[in-house]
Amino acid sequence: MHAHLLPTLGQMRLSQLRPEHLKTLYVTLSQHGRSTHTIRAVHRVVRSALNEAVRRRRLISNPALIARPPRLIETEVDPLTVDECRRVLAAASTVRNGVRWSLALALGLRQGEALGLIWSDIDLEAGTLKIRRSVQRWTYQHGCPRLDGGPSCGHQRGADCPDRGDGGLRFVEPKTASSRRVMVLPTPLAADLKAHRARQAQERLAAGPAWIGDRDLVFATANGELIDPRQDGQEWKRLLRAAGVRAVRVHDARHTAATLLLLQQTDLRTVMAIMGWTQLATAQRYTHAVDDLRRRAATRMGDMLWGNTSEPARQLIPPRSGTGREM
């Protein structure tokens, strides 16, 4: 939200804010390639913040209640197949930080969550992993004085300002309470993480003074620093090409994990807890998995009611408990 709101609305007084300003913000974000999901998330944050301003009598009314974000058009998820996942994991086993992609496909971690992991978040003996933070790239802001309403450095972008600040890669808190969660590691994944930690210790020792990172990151650059999400995305594309798998987004690995959980008939509330979903409606995007589960349920019901079985049908229903007389 820092990167989306401050560059456009950060210099504006609350009393000056109008619905038209918010509408312009949403259009600008869309023109810069932000997704509808991101723009609607920005709208929710603005609306909540301005509701608080109204409650504290800093505003008479909330302009975000009038300005409408773009309509959300849900697209069906197109996850990787099990065979494609196995090919990706095989290719990942040969590259640096390859277990990063095992986490993505097995646990469905968001990109920022995976890049923000530190070793104290992982208990390899207990086989658990805690999501406590995420990594985001914040837009640099001008640090120079402003003259005639513009920056005195002469540059339009804050990133080009000699006195720039408040930008770069940062740790941020999870965006919702459900995002802060504890996950159980599959046994093979825990073993891969243990091997990855040993390799990283050797790498750090070999780097010597060149290793400048001090955050004890699970996934780091060659000098121990945070990995830029853009670089992470490029690594994903190279991995898919090496595995001979069709091009999909980094976030589609998360969709794949959710789909695999649903196809294993994991109950929906457990899936929501693992994925960090806050709304039940999110599962509606996984119609391919839900439809398959419905077909399986119909098949089981058919087998139960019409299938050939040696047991009488009445024995399929548990007997009633209690001593009361049946009606």
C-alpha positions as a printed Julia matrix, in Angstrom:
327×3 Matrix{Float64}:
   0.0     0.0     0.0
   2.96    2.3     0.7
   4.1     2.0    -2.91
   0.62    2.5    -4.38
  -0.78    5.32   -2.24
   2.02    7.66   -1.2
   3.28    8.66   -4.67
  -0.18    9.93   -5.69
  -2.07   10.8    -2.5
   0.72   11.22    0.05
   1.01   15.0    -0.37
  -2.73   15.64   -0.28
  -4.6    16.94    2.76
  -7.57   14.88    3.95
  -9.93   17.81    3.44
  -8.88   18.01   -0.22
  -9.52   14.37   -1.03
 -12.41   13.78   -3.43
 -13.86   10.64   -5.07
 -12.38   11.83   -8.37
  -8.88   11.63   -6.91
  -9.42    8.01   -5.93
 -10.85    7.18   -9.34
  -7.77    8.72  -10.96
  -5.58    6.63   -8.65
  -7.3     3.41   -9.73
  -6.94    4.29  -13.42
  -3.26    5.13  -12.95
  -2.58    1.85  -11.17
  -4.3    -0.03  -13.98
  -2.22    1.81  -16.6
   0.92    0.78  -14.73
  -0.04   -2.88  -14.98
  -1.52   -3.43  -11.51
  -4.09   -6.21  -11.38
  -7.73   -5.69  -10.53
  -7.14   -7.66   -7.31
  -4.38   -5.22   -6.29
  -6.47   -2.14   -7.11
  -9.43   -3.45   -5.14
  -7.09   -4.19   -2.2
  -5.87   -0.57   -2.36
  -9.49    0.58   -2.36
 -10.27   -1.49    0.75
  -7.29   -0.02    2.61
  -8.24    3.55    1.65
 -11.87    2.99    2.57
 -10.95    1.56    5.98
  -8.48    4.37    6.73
 -10.95    7.08    5.74
 -13.72    5.43    7.77
 -11.43    5.83   10.76
 -10.85    9.49    9.82
 -14.62   10.02    9.75
 -14.99    8.28   13.11
 -12.39   10.64   14.58
 -14.17   13.6    12.97
 -11.26   14.48   10.71
 -13.6    14.08    7.73
 -17.3    14.69    7.3
 -17.78   11.85    4.84
 -15.73    9.08    3.26
 -15.01    9.71   -0.45
 -14.05    6.04   -0.88
 -17.71    5.11   -0.37
 -18.51    6.98   -3.58
 -15.47    6.1    -5.7
 -15.77    2.59   -7.08
 -12.81    0.34   -7.89
 -12.79   -1.65  -11.16
 -15.15   -4.58  -11.29
 -13.54   -7.89  -10.46
 -13.82  -10.44  -13.26
 -12.75  -13.79  -11.88
 -10.63  -15.92  -14.18
 -10.5   -19.66  -13.77
  -7.23  -20.95  -12.39
  -5.07  -23.01  -14.76
  -2.7   -24.92  -12.45
   0.21  -27.15  -13.32
  -0.5   -30.86  -13.59
   1.07  -33.38  -11.22
   3.44  -34.49  -14.0
   4.46  -30.87  -14.66
   5.06  -30.34  -10.94
   7.34  -33.35  -10.77
   9.32  -32.12  -13.76
   9.71  -28.71  -12.14
  10.89  -30.28   -8.87
  13.39  -32.45  -10.74
  14.81  -29.38  -12.5
  14.8   -27.39   -9.23
  16.97  -30.01   -7.53
  19.84  -28.99   -9.82
  19.77  -25.21   -9.24
  20.73  -22.87   -6.41
  17.87  -22.21   -3.95
  15.88  -24.92   -5.73
  13.92  -25.85   -2.59
  12.31  -22.41   -2.89
  10.11  -23.9    -5.62
   9.39  -27.04   -3.61
   7.91  -24.75   -0.95
   5.84  -22.95   -3.57
   4.3   -26.11   -5.01
   3.89  -28.07   -1.77
   2.74  -25.29    0.59
   1.46  -22.6    -1.76
   3.51  -19.79   -0.2
   3.09  -16.35   -1.69
   6.22  -15.03   -3.38
   6.89  -12.42   -0.7
   6.29  -14.98    2.08
   8.89  -17.37    0.65
  11.48  -14.64    0.11
  10.9   -13.3     3.64
  11.61  -16.57    5.46
  14.45  -16.69    7.97
  15.76  -19.87    9.54
  14.2   -19.19   12.94
  10.8   -19.49   11.21
  11.5   -23.16   10.46
  11.69  -25.99   12.99
  13.16  -28.88   11.05
  12.87  -31.27   14.0
   9.15  -30.57   14.51
   8.61  -30.23   10.76
   6.87  -26.85   10.93
   7.19  -23.48    9.22
   5.84  -20.13   10.43
   4.77  -17.28    8.16
   5.62  -14.08   10.02
   6.54  -11.55    7.33
   6.74  -10.86    3.63
   9.15   -9.07    1.3
   7.96   -6.13   -0.77
   9.64   -3.59   -3.02
   8.67   -0.07   -1.98
   8.83    2.88   -4.37
  11.55    5.39   -3.52
  10.36    8.84   -2.43
  12.02   12.19   -2.99
  14.1    13.36   -0.06
  14.98   16.74   -1.57
  13.09   19.98   -0.78
  10.05   20.75   -2.91
   9.96   23.96   -4.92
   6.83   25.29   -6.67
   5.06   22.01   -5.97
   7.79   19.86   -7.52
  11.03   18.19   -6.37
  14.07   20.49   -6.37
  16.39   17.76   -7.68
  14.8    18.06  -11.12
  13.99   14.38  -11.43
  10.44   13.14  -11.79
  10.96    9.72  -10.23
  11.88    9.39   -6.58
  14.28    6.58   -7.51
  16.44    9.11   -9.42
  16.6    11.61   -6.56
  20.08   11.9    -4.95
  18.38   12.15   -1.54
  15.89    9.36   -2.16
  14.53    7.33    0.75
  11.79    5.02    2.01
  12.27    2.61   -0.9
  13.84   -0.69   -1.87
  13.23   -4.19   -0.52
  11.61   -4.35    2.9
  10.11   -6.78    5.36
   6.42   -6.12    5.94
   3.88   -7.64    8.29
   1.41  -10.2     6.88
  -1.51   -8.42    5.24
  -4.15  -10.3     7.26
  -4.3   -12.29   10.49
  -4.91  -15.47    8.51
  -1.69  -14.85    6.55
   0.27  -15.25    9.79
   0.08  -19.03   10.07
   1.94  -22.21   11.01
   2.36  -24.86    8.33
   3.37  -28.51    8.56
   6.17  -29.6     6.23
   5.86  -32.79    4.18
   8.68  -35.13    5.24
  10.56  -34.97    1.88
  10.37  -31.16    1.96
  11.81  -31.02    5.49
  14.7   -33.21    4.31
  15.29  -30.92    1.31
  15.33  -27.85    3.58
  17.88  -29.51    5.87
  20.13  -30.22    2.88
  19.62  -26.66    1.62
  20.68  -25.24    4.98
  23.88  -27.28    4.92
  24.68  -26.12    1.36
  24.0   -22.51    2.33
  26.36  -22.77    5.33
  29.12  -24.0     3.0
  28.35  -21.21    0.54
  28.51  -18.6     3.28
  31.82  -19.95    4.54
  33.28  -19.91    1.03
  32.07  -16.34    0.41
  33.83  -15.01    3.49
  33.7   -11.17    3.73
  31.66  -11.04    0.49
  28.69  -12.43    2.44
  27.23   -9.17    3.8
  23.7   -10.28    4.62
  22.95  -10.54    8.34
  19.28  -11.55    8.34
  19.85  -15.35    8.27
  17.58  -15.67    5.24
  16.43  -19.07    4.04
  16.68  -17.88    0.43
  19.32  -15.24   -0.25
  21.47  -13.82   -3.03
  25.06  -14.94   -3.45
  26.11  -12.35   -0.85
  23.33  -13.13    1.63
  20.96  -10.28    0.79
  17.22  -10.26    0.07
  16.21  -11.61   -3.33
  14.37   -9.1    -5.5
  10.91  -10.43   -6.5
  11.72   -9.54  -10.12
  14.85  -11.67  -10.02
  12.83  -14.44   -8.38
  10.34  -14.29  -11.24
  13.12  -14.57  -13.81
  14.5   -17.62  -12.01
  11.05  -19.21  -12.19
  10.83  -18.65  -15.95
  14.28  -20.18  -16.48
  13.31  -23.16  -14.34
  10.14  -23.8   -16.35
  12.12  -23.71  -19.59
  14.7   -26.12  -18.18
  11.91  -28.46  -17.05
  10.18  -28.28  -20.44
   7.0   -26.97  -18.8
   4.64  -24.35  -20.24
   5.1   -20.77  -19.08
   3.0   -19.82  -16.04
   3.31  -17.06  -13.46
   5.09  -17.45  -10.12
   1.7   -17.04   -8.43
   0.37  -20.02  -10.4
   2.53  -22.26   -8.24
   0.32  -21.15   -5.34
  -2.8   -21.9    -7.36
  -1.36  -25.33   -8.13
  -0.83  -26.1    -4.43
  -4.43  -25.13   -3.62
  -5.73  -27.29   -6.45
  -3.72  -30.32   -5.35
  -5.05  -29.95   -1.8
  -8.63  -29.84   -3.04
  -8.14  -32.84   -5.34
  -6.84  -34.82   -2.36
 -10.24  -34.1    -0.78
  -8.74  -31.96    1.97
 -11.63  -30.24    3.72
 -12.12  -26.64    2.68
 -11.42  -25.06    6.07
  -8.07  -26.84    6.23
  -7.25  -25.64    2.72
  -8.15  -22.09    3.75
  -5.89  -22.32    6.81
  -2.95  -23.64    4.78
  -3.36  -21.07    2.01
  -4.1   -18.15    4.32
  -7.41  -17.37    2.61
  -9.81  -15.06    4.41
 -12.9   -15.56    2.26
 -14.69  -18.76    1.37
 -15.49  -17.24   -2.02
 -11.83  -17.56   -2.98
 -12.35  -21.29   -3.46
 -14.89  -20.56   -6.19
 -12.0   -19.75   -8.52
 -11.01  -23.41   -8.36
 -14.03  -24.67  -10.27
 -11.95  -27.33  -12.04
 -11.11  -28.96   -8.7
 -14.56  -28.45   -7.19
 -16.22  -30.02  -10.24
 -13.96  -33.06   -9.96
 -14.82  -33.41   -6.26
 -18.51  -33.23   -7.08
 -18.14  -36.02   -9.62
 -16.28  -38.16   -7.08
 -18.98  -37.5    -4.47
 -21.7   -38.46   -6.97
 -19.83  -41.67   -7.84
 -19.5   -42.62   -4.17
 -23.19  -41.93   -3.56
 -24.1   -44.04   -6.56
 -21.93  -46.89   -5.35
 -23.48  -46.66   -1.91
 -27.13  -46.63   -3.01
 -27.07  -48.69   -6.2
 -23.78  -50.58   -6.14
 -23.6   -54.35   -5.63
 -22.57  -55.11   -2.06
 -22.74  -58.16    0.17
 -23.82  -56.05    3.11
 -27.45  -55.06    3.64
 -27.99  -51.37    2.9
 -29.13  -50.71    6.48
 -25.66  -51.65    7.78
 -24.09  -48.73    5.9
 -25.83  -46.32    8.28
 -24.47  -46.22   11.87
 -26.99  -47.5    14.47
 -28.79  -44.91   16.55
 -27.45  -44.34   20.03
 -29.58  -44.12   23.18
 -32.31  -46.28   24.66
 -35.31  -44.29   23.52
 -38.06  -46.02   21.57
 -37.96  -45.47   17.8
 -40.94  -43.67   16.31
